[in-house]
Amino acid sequence: MARKLAVIGAGLMGSGIAQVSAQAGWEVVLRDVTDAALTRGTDTIKASYERFTAKGKLDAADAEAALGRITTTTDLDAVADADLVVEAVFEQLDVKHEIFRALDKITAPETVLASNTSAIPITKIAAATGHPERVVGAHFFSPVPMMQLCELVRGYKTSDETLATVREFAESVGKTCVVVNRDVAGFVTTRLISALVVEAVKLYESGVATAEDIDLACKLGFGHAMGPLATADLTGVDILLHAAGNIYTESQDEKFAPPELMRRMVDAGDIGRKSGQGFYKH
């Protein structure tokens, strides 16, 4: 099986994907547009390996070897010989189109091009390429080293071979896969969490129950590890507003229409843990 991976984007998701892949024996090229972004990404990976080593979950020599399998670059051409590419850049279609247009030109025709998008239809991303059959969704979950799930998404023209290749890759880095056979906006997981968060915000907004009680109901009643409003704070209210808005635009399904409270919170900068205030104070 192919063992050279390119990861485009060294943010939280990209660095996490690079980390688990290098640990599983893949040679990884991590690409971002600035050296500063690459340094932040590799520092995050080092710190994560150190935590695993301190807890006895990873041997220090194995961590060192895994770090040695990661190279960084600001040059997109450096990923040309990768067997598999995973894109993990900002959730904006024009940004992704630019990346995939370039990858389509510089990689071999059989190279699988995967996107880590959580909500944008794969068919839309693949449309920027001349080989849409080799484009697929590989939606990892944050934090990647801890979360076991990888959601694989078949675009309108994704081939069976492409899907099989990306599944083999995801399983080789320790993930369990679910397959989305029809390329709907938000796939399975983002649709479910968006619908749950939107309804939870409506209940809170209209005074039906407190944020604490809504979350407690989901934790104790449904066995959820975290309630929907706490999840929104962790993920970012802005991120979930964007995701629900994208799904609503695509589907015109009212259950995904973001409540006014979410919009006002984002306008005010109360976007969750990263700002210190969301549905809860942090």
N, C-alpha and C positions, 0 to 999 in steps of 0.2 A: 504493500500500500504506500501511496505517496506520503512523504514525511517532511516536506518543506512547506511551511505555512507563512503567509504574509497577513499581518493585521494592520488595517488602515485606521488610524486614530488611537492615540495613547492615553485617552481619558480613562475614567473609572471602568467602563465596560471593556475597552480595547486592551488595557493593561491586564485586566482580569483574565481575558481570553488568552492573551500571550502567556500569562503565568501558568495556567493549568495545562496549556499545550506543551510548554517547555518542560514542565514537570513530568509529563507523560512521554517525553522523548522526542517531540517534534523540534526541528530546527525552525526558529521563528525570526522573521524580519518584522520589526515594529516600526511603522512609518507615521510620522506626524509632520506638520508644516514648520514647526520651530524646534530648535534644540531644547528650549526651556520646557516645552510640553513633553518632549521625550525624557528629559531628566526627571520631571515630576512623575511620569509613568513608571520609569525604572525604579525610582525611589519607593514608590508604592509597592511594587513587586518585591523589592528587597525586604521592606518592612513586613510584608505579609509572610514571606518565607521565614523571617526571623521569629515571628509569632508562632508559626507552625512548629518550628524547631524547638523553641522554648517550651512548648506544650508536649513535646515528644511525639508529635504527629508526622514529623519529617526529619530525616537524618541530615545533619549539617553538610555532609559531603554530597548528598543528593541535591540539596538546595543550591550548593555552589555549582554543581554540574548543570543544573537547570538554568541558572543565571548565565552560565557560559554558552548556552544554546540560543540566547536572545541577542540579536544585533539590532541596532537602531539606525534610522536614516531619515533624512528629510527629502530624499530623492525618490519619487514614485517609480522611476525606471528600475530601481534596485529590487523591486518585487516581481520583475518580469519573469523570472524562472521559477516562481512558486507553483506548487501543484494545486494549492487551494488558497483562495484569498477570502478573508472575512473583513467586511467594511463595518466600522463602528464609529461613524462620524455623526455630526449633529442631525437631528430628526427634521431635515428640510429637504424636500424633493429635489430642488435645483442643486443643492450641495452634493447630494448623492448622485445625481445625473452626471455632474462634472467628473466625479471619481470613476463611475462605471464606464463613461465614454472613454476615458483615458485607459482604464484597465483593459477594455475591449481591444484597444489598439496594441498594447504592449505585451499582453500575456498570450500564451499558446491557445489555439482554438479549443483544446480539450480541458483547459484550466477551469475549475469550478469557481464561480464568483458568488459568494454568499453575503447577505446583508443581515446585520443584527437589529434591523428596525423592529420596533414593537407595534407599529400601527400602520405604516405606509404600505399599500398593496405592492407585492413583489412584481407584479406585471407592469406597474407604472415605472418601477426602477429599471426593470429589464428592457423597457422600451428604448432606453438610451444606448443599447448595445446592438450589434449585428448578430449576436448569438444568444437570444433570449432563453434558449433551451438550457444553457449552462448557468443561469442565474436562479438562485434559490434563497429562501429565508432561513437564517439560523439565529433564532431569537434566544439569547442567553439571558439569565436572570441575575440581578445584583444582590449581594456581592458574588461574582462568578465563582471564586474558590469555594464558597459555602453552599451555593444553591445547586441542586441536582438536576433541575429541569432544563431541557433545550427544546424549544418549539420550532419544528421544521415546517417551512411553508412552501407549498408548491404553487408557483406562478402559473399563469394560463398556458405558458409554453415550456415550463420546466420539464426536462426529460427524466425518465425513471432512473437512468444512470447517474444523473446529477444528484437526485434525491438520495440514491444509495450511497454515493461517495460522501455526501455531507453527513449522512447518518453514521457511517463508519468512522468518520472523523470525530463527531460529537461523542460517540460511545467510547472511542479510544482515549478521550480526555476525561472519562468518568461520568459522563452525563446520561440521563435517561431521557429518551425522546418521545414526544407526541408529534403526530403528523397532521397538518392542516391541509386537507385535500382541495379545498376551494378557497381562492384568494380573496377573502372578504377583509375589509378594512378592520384592523384591530385583532384579526385572527381569532383564536379562542380565548387566550388569557387576558389580553388587553380589553376585549369586549366584556368579559365577565367582571373584571375589576372596575372598569369604567361604569358599567351599569350599577354595580353595587355602591360605588362611591357617590355617583350622581343621586341615587335614591337616599343614601345616608345623609348627604348634604341637604336634600330637600326636607327630610324629617327634622334635622337640626334647625334649619333656616326657619321652618314654620312653627318651631317651638313644641314639637311633639315629644321630644326627649332631649336630654343633654348629650353632648359628644361622648362623655364618659359612659353613659348608659347604653347608647347605641353601640359603641365598641364592645362593651361588656356583654351585650346580648349576642353579638356575633361570635365572641370568644367562647362563652359558656354554652350558648345554644347550638352553635354550628361547629364548635371545635376549631375555629380559626385561630392561628397563632397570634394574629394581630387584627384589631378591628379596622374597618374601612377608613375611618377618619384619621386614625394613627398612621395607617398605611399612606394616606394622602400626604400627611406631614413628612413622613420618611422619604417618600418618592419625590415630593415637591408638588404643591398644589398647582403650580404653573405647568408642570409636566403633564399632570392628569387632566388639567383644563385643555391643554393642547391636544392630548390623545382623544379625549371624549369629543372635542370639537371636530377633529379629523374624521372620526367615525360618523358623527352626526351629518357632516357635510356629504360624506360618501353615501350613507344609507338613508338619510332623511327620516330616521327612526327617532321619534320624540324621546324615547327613554335615554338617549345619549345626549340630549340637549343640555349643555352645562347650565346649572342654576346660576342666578344672578350673584348670589353670595360668593361663589368661586371666582367670578370675574372681578368683583370688588376687592376680594382678598388679594388677588394678583395685582390689581391696580395699586393697592396700598403697600405692596411688598411683603405681606404676611403669607409667605409661601411655604412655611413649615420649618423643619429643623435647621435648614441652611440659613434661614433668616432670624431664627430664634423665636418666631411666633407663627403659628398656623391655627389649627383648631385647638391646639394646646400651646402653652408657653414652654419653651425649651431652654 
